[in-house]
């Protein structure tokens, strides 16, 4: 009898562990928080929406800051431009869009998965387009990607914006990306500049619709 009870107890314990594991996995699968996929972010950028009348003064270009200030709602045909480069460290180079409609941000070295969420209540939606810009003739050369960040009335919803930083072979009009692969956008710009005489830059075109706070998280993947 003891052997039979022991076997039944062990079987019950195994079933309990399996059930708990399934519950934990299901909860993980439902989670949209990228921290549960990648761990702690390498950098967090907060894009803070302010009313049109806001004037903080100054340029907000302290590179140690993690914040930018943009209109809470952008007017038609006047999206905020966030110029992006890559250097030795993450840095906000210009954090005030109210003086000229532009901000400037530097990524640290490496390659990143990127996620965006609208925080604050009520959270409005936003659209972010990633573009390669030809500074030589002042034209938008290539749209790398576009994401819509959903607003919320309760639980924030994370949006995977990683594709904004990768140029796929299917969207590369210059044949620089090998078939079936993608290239980190700053590597692509380097290849583009090596193959032509132009000067190319990367930017975000940001449209906001009653957004009090957009948070952008960068997770190093390479």
C-alpha positions in Angstrom: 0.0 0.0 0.0 2.8 2.4 0.8 4.3 1.8 -2.6 1.0 2.5 -4.3 0.4 5.7 -2.4 3.9 6.8 -3.1 3.5 6.3 -6.8 0.2 8.1 -6.7 1.7 11.0 -4.8 4.6 11.3 -7.3 2.2 11.2 -10.2 0.0 13.9 -8.6 3.1 16.0 -8.0 4.2 15.7 -11.6 0.8 16.7 -12.8 0.7 19.7 -10.5 4.1 20.9 -11.8 3.0 20.5 -15.4 -0.2 22.4 -14.7 1.7 25.2 -13.0 4.2 25.4 -15.8 1.4 25.6 -18.4 -0.2 28.4 -16.5 3.1 30.3 -16.2 3.9 29.8 -19.9 0.4 31.0 -20.9 0.8 34.1 -18.8 4.2 34.7 -20.4 2.8 34.3 -23.8 0.0 36.8 -23.2 2.4 39.4 -21.9 3.4 42.2 -24.3 6.1 43.6 -22.0 9.4 43.3 -23.9 11.3 43.0 -20.6 10.0 39.5 -20.3 11.6 38.7 -23.7 14.9 40.5 -23.6 15.5 41.5 -19.9 16.4 45.0 -18.9 16.6 47.5 -21.7 19.9 49.1 -22.7 18.3 52.5 -22.8 14.9 54.1 -22.2 13.8 57.2 -24.1 10.7 59.1 -22.9 9.1 61.4 -25.5 6.9 63.7 -23.5 3.9 65.5 -25.0 3.1 69.0 -24.0 0.4 71.5 -24.9 1.1 73.9 -27.8 1.6 76.8 -25.5 4.3 75.0 -23.5 7.7 76.7 -23.5 10.4 75.2 -21.4 13.1 77.5 -22.7 16.6 76.3 -23.8 17.4 73.5 -26.2 17.3 70.5 -23.8 20.5 69.1 -25.3 22.1 67.6 -22.2 23.2 64.2 -23.5 22.7 62.5 -20.1 18.9 63.2 -20.2 16.4 60.5 -21.3 13.6 62.9 -22.3 12.4 64.8 -25.3 9.5 67.3 -25.4 7.2 67.3 -28.4 3.6 68.6 -29.0 1.0 66.5 -27.4 -0.9 66.6 -30.7 1.0 67.4 -33.9 -0.7 69.7 -36.4 -1.5 68.4 -39.9 1.5 68.3 -42.1 3.8 69.3 -39.3 5.1 66.0 -37.8 8.1 66.1 -35.4 11.4 65.0 -37.0 13.7 63.0 -34.8 17.1 62.8 -36.4 19.0 59.7 -35.4 22.7 58.7 -35.5 24.8 56.1 -33.9 27.9 56.7 -31.8 29.8 55.7 -28.7 26.8 56.0 -26.3 23.1 56.8 -26.1 22.5 60.5 -25.9 19.7 63.0 -26.4 21.4 65.7 -28.5 18.4 67.9 -28.9 15.4 67.2 -26.7 13.1 70.2 -27.6 10.9 70.1 -30.7 9.1 73.3 -29.8 11.7 75.6 -31.2 12.0 74.2 -34.7 10.1 70.9 -34.9 13.2 68.8 -34.7 14.8 66.6 -32.1 18.1 64.7 -32.3 19.0 61.3 -30.7 22.2 59.2 -30.8 22.0 55.4 -30.3 24.8 53.5 -28.6 26.9 50.9 -30.5 25.4 47.6 -31.5 22.1 46.5 -32.9 18.8 46.7 -31.1 15.2 45.4 -30.8 13.0 48.5 -30.2 9.6 48.7 -28.6 7.3 51.7 -28.1 4.3 52.2 -25.7 1.9 55.1 -25.1 1.8 55.8 -21.3 -0.3 58.3 -19.4 -4.1 58.5 -19.3 -5.8 58.9 -21.6 -3.2 57.6 -23.9 -3.6 58.7 -27.5 -2.3 57.0 -30.6 0.9 57.9 -32.6 2.4 57.0 -35.9 6.2 56.7 -36.4 7.8 56.4 -39.8 11.5 55.6 -40.2 13.1 57.2 -43.2 16.5 57.4 -44.9 17.0 61.0 -46.0 19.2 62.2 -48.8 20.8 65.4 -47.3 22.5 66.2 -50.6 19.3 66.9 -52.5 16.9 67.3 -49.5 14.6 64.3 -50.4 13.1 61.5 -48.4 14.9 58.6 -50.2 13.5 55.4 -48.6 10.8 54.6 -46.0 12.3 51.8 -43.9 9.1 51.1 -41.9 6.1 52.5 -40.2 4.3 51.6 -36.9 1.2 52.8 -35.2 1.4 53.0 -31.4 -2.1 52.4 -30.0 -3.5 54.6 -27.2 -5.2 53.0 -24.2 -7.7 53.5 -21.5 -6.3 50.8 -19.2 -3.4 48.5 -19.8 -0.7 50.0 -22.1 0.0 48.1 -25.3 3.6 47.6 -26.4 4.4 48.0 -30.1 7.3 46.2 -31.7 9.2 48.9 -33.7 12.3 46.9 -34.5 11.6 46.9 -38.2 12.1 50.7 -38.2 15.8 50.0 -37.9 16.2 47.2 -40.4 16.2 47.4 -44.2 14.9 44.2 -45.8 16.0 42.9 -49.2 12.4 43.3 -50.4 12.4 47.0 -49.7 16.0 47.8 -50.8 15.8 49.5 -54.2 19.6 49.6 -54.6 20.5 45.9 -54.2 22.7 46.4 -51.1 20.9 43.8 -48.9 21.5 40.1 -49.8 18.3 38.3 -50.8 16.2 37.0 -48.0 18.1 39.1 -45.3 17.9 42.5 -43.7 20.5 45.0 -42.7 20.8 47.3 -39.7 19.8 50.8 -40.9 23.1 52.5 -40.1 25.1 49.8 -41.8 22.8 50.3 -44.8 23.5 54.0 -44.8 27.2 53.4 -44.7 26.9 51.0 -47.7 24.7 53.5 -49.5 27.3 56.3 -49.0 30.1 54.0 -50.1 28.2 53.3 -53.4 27.3 56.9 -54.3 28.3 60.5 -53.8 25.4 61.5 -51.6 25.1 62.1 -47.9 22.4 60.1 -46.2 20.8 60.3 -42.8 18.2 58.4 -40.7 15.1 60.1 -39.2 11.8 59.4 -37.5 8.7 61.3 -38.6 6.5 61.4 -35.5 2.8 62.1 -35.6 1.1 62.4 -32.2 -2.6 62.4 -31.3 -3.1 63.4 -27.6 0.0 61.6 -26.4 1.3 62.6 -23.0 4.1 60.1 -23.0 5.6 57.7 -25.5 8.3 55.4 -24.1 10.9 53.9 -26.4 12.9 50.9 -25.1 16.1 49.7 -26.8 17.2 46.1 -26.2 20.7 45.1 -27.5 20.6 42.0 -29.7 24.0 42.3 -31.5 
